[in-house]
Amino acid sequence: MNEMPKVSIIVPVYNMERYLGKCLDALTKQTLSDIEIVAVNDGSTDSSPSILRA
């Protein structure tokens, strides 16, 4: 049976290309092992969507 992660981190994204890579790197390097990261793009017009896909 699949269990839900203990911690969910929701990251709102709107034209954050300048900071998004660093933000996601920091979140994935957390010591918690049972997390999910949900990035919600709110219509960015910069390259934030490309960064999220990568």
MIMAR-501042 format. One record per residue: residue in three letters; x, z, y of N, C-alpha, C, O in turn. Coordinates in Angstrom, 1 decimal, decimal comma, always signed. Atoms other than C-alpha are relative to their C-alpha. Last residue first. Layout:
BEGIN
+------+--------+--------+--------+--------+--------+--------+--------+--------+--------+--------+--------+--------+
| resn |    n.X |    n.Z |    n.Y |   ca.X |   ca.Z |   ca.Y |    c.X |    c.Z |    c.Y |    o.X |    o.Z |    o.Y |
+------+--------+--------+--------+--------+--------+--------+--------+--------+--------+--------+--------+--------+
|  Ala |      X |      Z |      Y |      X |      Z |      Y |      X |      Z |      Y |      X |      Z |      Y |
...
+------+--------+--------+--------+--------+--------+--------+--------+--------+--------+--------+--------+--------+
end
This chain:
BEGIN
+------+--------+--------+--------+--------+--------+--------+--------+--------+--------+--------+--------+--------+
| resn |    n.X |    n.Z |    n.Y |   ca.X |   ca.Z |   ca.Y |    c.X |    c.Z |    c.Y |    o.X |    o.Z |    o.Y |
+------+--------+--------+--------+--------+--------+--------+--------+--------+--------+--------+--------+--------+
|  Ala |   -1,3 |   -0,1 |   +0,6 |  +14,0 |  -16,1 |  +20,1 |   +0,2 |   +1,3 |   -0,7 |   +1,2 |   +1,6 |   -1,2 |
|  Arg |   +0,0 |   +0,8 |   +1,2 |  +10,2 |  -16,4 |  +20,7 |   +1,4 |   +0,1 |   -0,7 |   +1,4 |   +0,1 |   -1,9 |
|  Leu |   +0,8 |   -0,7 |   +1,0 |  +10,3 |  -13,6 |  +23,2 |   +0,0 |   -0,7 |   -1,3 |   +0,1 |   -0,1 |   -2,4 |
|  Ile |   -0,8 |   -1,1 |   +0,5 |  +13,2 |  -15,2 |  +25,1 |   -0,8 |   +0,8 |   -1,0 |   -0,2 |   +1,2 |   -2,0 |
|  Ser |   -1,1 |   +0,6 |   +0,8 |  +11,3 |  -18,5 |  +25,3 |   +0,8 |   +1,2 |   -0,5 |   +1,2 |   +1,1 |   -1,7 |
|  Pro |   +0,5 |   +0,4 |   +1,3 |   +8,2 |  -16,7 |  +26,6 |   +1,0 |   -0,5 |   -1,0 |   +1,0 |   -0,2 |   -2,2 |
|  Ser |   +0,3 |   -1,2 |   +0,8 |  +10,3 |  -14,9 |  +29,3 |   -0,6 |   -0,4 |   -1,3 |   -0,2 |   +0,1 |   -2,4 |
|  Ser |   -0,3 |   +0,3 |   +1,4 |  +11,6 |  -18,3 |  +30,6 |   -0,2 |   +1,2 |   -0,9 |   +0,3 |   +1,3 |   -2,0 |
|  Asp |   -1,5 |   +0,2 |   +0,2 |   +9,8 |  -18,1 |  +33,9 |   +0,3 |   -0,2 |   -1,5 |   -0,6 |   -0,7 |   -2,2 |
|  Thr |   -0,4 |   +1,3 |   -0,4 |   +6,1 |  -18,7 |  +34,6 |   +1,5 |   -0,2 |   -0,1 |   +1,9 |   -1,3 |   +0,3 |
|  Ser |   -1,3 |   +0,1 |   -0,7 |   +4,9 |  -15,6 |  +32,7 |   +0,2 |   -1,5 |   +0,3 |   -0,1 |   -2,4 |   -0,5 |
|  Gly |   +0,0 |   +1,3 |   -0,7 |   +1,2 |  -15,7 |  +31,7 |   +1,3 |   -0,2 |   +0,8 |   +1,2 |   -0,8 |   +1,9 |
|  Asp |   +1,2 |   +0,2 |   -0,9 |   +0,7 |  -12,1 |  +30,7 |   +0,2 |   -1,2 |   +0,9 |   +0,0 |   -1,1 |   +2,1 |
|  Asn |   -0,3 |   +0,9 |   -1,1 |   +3,1 |  -11,9 |  +27,7 |   -1,2 |   -0,2 |   +0,8 |   -2,3 |   -0,7 |   +0,3 |
|  Val |   +1,2 |   +0,7 |   -0,4 |   +2,4 |   -8,9 |  +25,5 |   +0,4 |   -0,8 |   +1,3 |   +0,6 |   -0,2 |   +2,3 |
|  Ala |   -0,3 |   +0,6 |   -1,4 |   +5,5 |   -7,7 |  +23,6 |   -1,3 |   -0,8 |   +0,3 |   -1,6 |   -1,7 |   -0,4 |
|  Val |   +1,0 |   +1,1 |   -0,3 |   +4,6 |   -5,5 |  +20,6 |   +0,2 |   -0,4 |   +1,4 |   +0,0 |   +0,4 |   +2,4 |
|  Ile |   -0,1 |   +0,3 |   -1,4 |   +7,5 |   -3,5 |  +19,1 |   -1,0 |   -1,2 |   +0,2 |   -0,9 |   -2,2 |   -0,4 |
|  Glu |   +0,3 |   +1,4 |   -0,3 |   +6,9 |   -1,8 |  +15,8 |   +0,0 |   -0,2 |   +1,5 |   -0,3 |   +0,7 |   +2,3 |
|  Ile |   +0,6 |   +0,4 |   -1,2 |   +8,6 |   +1,4 |  +14,7 |   -0,5 |   -1,4 |   +0,0 |   +0,0 |   -2,2 |   -0,8 |
|  Asp |   +1,3 |   +0,4 |   +0,3 |   +9,6 |   +3,2 |  +11,5 |   -0,8 |   -0,3 |   +1,3 |   -1,7 |   +0,4 |   +1,7 |
|  Ser |   +0,1 |   +1,2 |   +1,0 |  +13,3 |   +3,3 |  +11,7 |   -1,4 |   -0,5 |   -0,2 |   -1,5 |   -1,7 |   -0,6 |
|  Leu |   +1,2 |   -0,1 |   +0,8 |  +13,7 |   +5,5 |  +14,8 |   +0,0 |   -1,2 |   -0,9 |   +0,2 |   -2,4 |   -0,4 |
|  Thr |   -0,2 |   -0,6 |   +1,3 |  +17,3 |   +5,4 |  +15,9 |   -1,2 |   +0,2 |   -0,9 |   -1,1 |   +0,4 |   -2,1 |
|  Gln |   +0,5 |   -1,4 |   +0,1 |  +16,6 |   +2,9 |  +18,6 |   +0,3 |   +0,6 |   -1,3 |   +0,4 |   -0,2 |   -2,3 |
|  Lys |   -1,1 |   -0,8 |   +0,3 |  +18,7 |   -0,3 |  +18,7 |   -0,3 |   +1,5 |   -0,1 |   +0,5 |   +2,4 |   -0,2 |
|  Thr |   -0,3 |   +0,3 |   +1,4 |  +15,7 |   -2,6 |  +18,6 |   +1,2 |   +0,9 |   -0,5 |   +1,4 |   +1,0 |   -1,7 |
|  Leu |   +1,0 |   -0,4 |   +0,9 |  +14,4 |   -1,1 |  +21,8 |   +0,3 |   -0,1 |   -1,5 |   +0,0 |   +0,7 |   -2,3 |
|  Ala |   +0,0 |   -1,5 |   +0,0 |  +17,7 |   -1,4 |  +23,7 |   -1,1 |   +0,5 |   -1,0 |   -0,9 |   +1,5 |   -1,7 |
|  Asp |   -1,2 |   -0,5 |   +0,7 |  +18,0 |   -5,0 |  +22,6 |   +0,0 |   +1,5 |   -0,1 |   +0,3 |   +2,1 |   -1,1 |
|  Leu |   +0,3 |   +0,2 |   +1,4 |  +14,4 |   -5,8 |  +23,7 |   +1,2 |   +0,5 |   -0,8 |   +1,0 |   +1,1 |   -1,9 |
|  Cys |   +1,1 |   -0,9 |   +0,4 |  +15,0 |   -4,3 |  +27,2 |   -0,2 |   -0,1 |   -1,5 |   -0,2 |   +0,9 |   -2,2 |
|  Lys |   -0,6 |   -1,3 |   +0,0 |  +18,4 |   -6,1 |  +27,6 |   -1,1 |   +1,0 |   -0,5 |   -0,7 |   +2,0 |   -1,2 |
|  Gly |   -0,9 |   -0,1 |   +1,1 |  +16,8 |   -9,4 |  +26,7 |   +0,6 |   +1,4 |   -0,2 |   +0,7 |   +1,9 |   -1,3 |
|  Leu |   +0,7 |   -0,1 |   +1,3 |  +13,8 |   -8,8 |  +28,9 |   +1,0 |   +0,1 |   -1,1 |   +0,7 |   +0,9 |   -2,1 |
|  Tyr |   -0,1 |   -1,3 |   +0,7 |  +15,6 |   -7,9 |  +32,1 |   -0,4 |   +0,0 |   -1,4 |   -0,1 |   +1,0 |   -2,2 |
|  Arg |   -1,3 |   -0,6 |   -0,4 |  +16,2 |  -11,2 |  +34,0 |   +0,3 |   +1,3 |   -0,8 |   +1,5 |   +1,7 |   -1,0 |
|  Glu |   -1,1 |   +0,6 |   +0,7 |  +13,5 |  -13,0 |  +32,1 |   +1,3 |   +0,7 |   +0,3 |   +2,2 |   +0,7 |   -0,5 |
|  Met |   -1,1 |   -1,0 |   +0,2 |  +10,9 |  -10,5 |  +33,2 |   +1,3 |   -0,6 |   -0,5 |   +2,1 |   +0,2 |   -1,1 |
|  Asn |   -1,2 |   +0,5 |   -0,8 |   +8,3 |  -12,9 |  +34,7 |   +1,2 |   +1,1 |   -0,1 |   +1,7 |   +1,5 |   +1,0 |
|  Tyr |   +0,4 |   +1,0 |   -1,0 |   +5,4 |  -10,9 |  +33,3 |   +1,2 |   -0,3 |   +0,8 |   +1,6 |   +0,5 |   +1,6 |
|  Val |   -1,0 |   +1,0 |   -0,5 |   +5,9 |   -9,0 |  +30,1 |   -0,7 |   -0,9 |   +1,0 |   -1,6 |   -1,6 |   +0,7 |
|  Pro |   +0,6 |   +1,1 |   -0,8 |   +4,1 |   -5,8 |  +29,1 |   +1,0 |   -0,9 |   +0,6 |   +2,0 |   -0,4 |   +1,1 |
|  Val |   -0,7 |   +0,5 |   -1,1 |   +6,0 |   -4,0 |  +26,3 |   -0,7 |   -1,1 |   +0,8 |   -0,9 |   -2,2 |   +0,3 |
|  Ile |   +0,7 |   +1,2 |   -0,6 |   +4,0 |   -2,0 |  +23,8 |   +0,8 |   -0,3 |   +1,3 |   +0,9 |   +0,5 |   +2,2 |
|  Ile |   -0,5 |   +0,1 |   -1,4 |   +6,0 |   +0,4 |  +21,6 |   -0,6 |   -1,3 |   +0,5 |   -0,4 |   -2,4 |   +0,0 |
|  Ser |   +0,2 |   +1,3 |   -0,5 |   +4,2 |   +1,5 |  +18,4 |   +0,5 |   +0,0 |   +1,4 |   +0,1 |   +0,8 |   +2,2 |
|  Val |   -0,1 |   +0,1 |   -1,5 |   +5,5 |   +4,6 |  +16,6 |   -0,2 |   -1,5 |   +0,3 |   +0,5 |   -2,4 |   -0,2 |
|  Lys |   +0,3 |   -1,3 |   -0,7 |   +4,6 |   +5,8 |  +13,1 |   +0,0 |   -0,1 |   +1,5 |   -0,7 |   +0,6 |   +2,2 |
|  Pro |   -1,2 |   -0,6 |   -0,6 |   +4,4 |   +2,3 |  +11,6 |   -0,4 |   +1,3 |   +0,7 |   -1,5 |   +1,4 |   +1,2 |
|  Met |   -0,2 |   +0,4 |   -1,4 |   +1,2 |   +1,6 |   +9,6 |   +1,3 |   +0,7 |   +0,5 |   +1,7 |   +1,8 |   +0,1 |
|  Glu |   +0,3 |   -1,1 |   -1,0 |   +1,5 |   +2,0 |   +5,9 |   +0,3 |   -0,6 |   +1,4 |   +1,1 |   -1,4 |   +1,6 |
|  Asn |   -0,8 |   +0,0 |   -1,3 |   +1,4 |   -0,9 |   +3,5 |   -0,5 |   +1,0 |   +0,9 |   -1,7 |   +1,2 |   +1,2 |
|  Met |   +0,8 |   +0,0 |   -1,2 |   +0,0 |   +0,0 |   +0,0 |   +0,9 |   +0,0 |   +1,2 |   +1,8 |   +0,8 |   +1,3 |
+------+--------+--------+--------+--------+--------+--------+--------+--------+--------+--------+--------+--------+
end
